[in-house]
Amino acid sequence: GSNGKVLWKYERELPGDVYPHLCCDVVNRGVALYKDKVYLATLDSHIVALDNATGKVVWDKQVGDYTYSESFTTMPLALHGKIIAGTAGAEYGVRGWIVALDADSGNQVWKTYTIPAAGEPGSETWGGESYKYGGGSAWITGSYDPENNTLYYPVGNPGPDFDRHVRPGDNLFTNTTLALDPDTGKMKFFFQYTPNDPYDYDGVNEVVLADVAGRKVWLHGDRNGHLYSVDRTNGKCVWVVPLGRVNWVKSWGPNCRPIMNWPEKDVVYDKVTQDIAPTLDGGKEWHPISYSLRTKLVYVPVYDFSMDLQAKKMEWKRGEWYLGAKVIRLNPGSGATKAFDAATGKLVWSRPQNTPGTGGILSTGGGLVFFGDPEGLFTAVRDDTGETLWQYNVGTGIHGNPTSFTAGGHQYVAVVVGPGGGGIWPLYYSEWYKKQSKGGGLFVFGLSE
């Protein structure tokens, strides 16, 4: 950690036919560390345990079927002797799930489907047999609260992504945070962000646990363009505020249930619905927010674009795209890094930028906030005002997340760099991308003493 010297390297050889089954680029979001092992979830739907001293494989378990388009892009979670991960694949109409394996043996402990089968609670929110292809993948790592022994796991969009008319109902438990018993995988309660979603507002973004103004909450920036505070003891919404321009929702019902701006912004078969804000990228994409115990502010990387959509009837076919879209088009926009009061949702400061907020946020106890952007600037600002303190151009886009660690008594900040990932904004910026360096790497910076 102090000099960047490679101690060992594990490189997995993927099957050649896996790539057509990957929705959104060749992605891996990190590893889990537990006791003497490193745990990796792979694109061909395996979980691998490595010896952390040598990198040698201890066990390798196939968990899903990549030919069905089940894949792992997530960072596993190590918890109570288990390794927990959720599948990707909603864009292919998989039926999503979250699985727990024994950390020592790799044997399955429990598996929870995010889409209820016929007769199970929530199945009444799916018309006909649409639940069979209902999506609800869980490709972002959950968060654990040891005080109430609850695992909060975010779940993504329904399938097909843009045709809600073939799946009437709320489509539980898509675009939802599930409160699970980590020992059994059974659900305690849930909160849904976007019911019957026709916009691909993938509600899978991270869940940040915080104690704010005497209340135990989770904070969540959603692709649907809103920032939420939700009571993590019961799933009751505390507040919801827009991150940027939003026009798909008219108002709010009980427990922050959105009242849709339909038919004006509905996605239909016979016309292109224009200027739907935000886009399917958000709002806020998967790059994580950060909550500061020092300022009691929550820092959010923001996308502020709109899109045009038209639905199309599609027949589900195993291992093939299942989007339900005839037209997907991005309109010009911008991005920002914004700070909100975690107690009220009030905007405290904002730093606009020409490109979307594609880098995760790191806030420190020393009063700093770090983040990167697609133009390659890695920036440190004051946590209370957003004032620029330092910048470094890494020479390529930043789409990863900064982290801080200590080695040899010194504190460092590291960030993974390099463009990539899914969504539609890279398509709009395709000409701009041709002039940008595509190299990837890891940068580590030392903090002054």
Secondary structure, DSSP 8 states (H G I E B T S, - for coil): --S------------TTSGGG-SSSS-----EEETTEEEEE-TTSEEEEEETTT--EEEEEE-S-GGGT-B--S--EEETTEEEEE-B-GGGT-B-EEEEEETTT--EEEEEESS--TTSTTGGGS-TTGGGG-B----S--EEETTTTEEEEEE--BSSSS-GGGS-S--TTTTEEEEE-TTT--EEEEEESSTT-SS---TT---EEEEETTEEEEEEE-TTSEEEEEETTT--EEEEEESS---SEEEE-GGG-EEE-TTTT---SSS-EEEESSBTTBSS-SS--EE-TTT-EEEEEEEEEEEEEEE------TTS----EEEEEEEEEEEEEEEEETTT--EEEEEEESS---S--EE-TTSEEEEE-TTSEEEEEETTT--EEEEEE-SS---S--EEEEETTEEEEEEEE-----SSHHHHTHHHHTTS----EEEEEE---
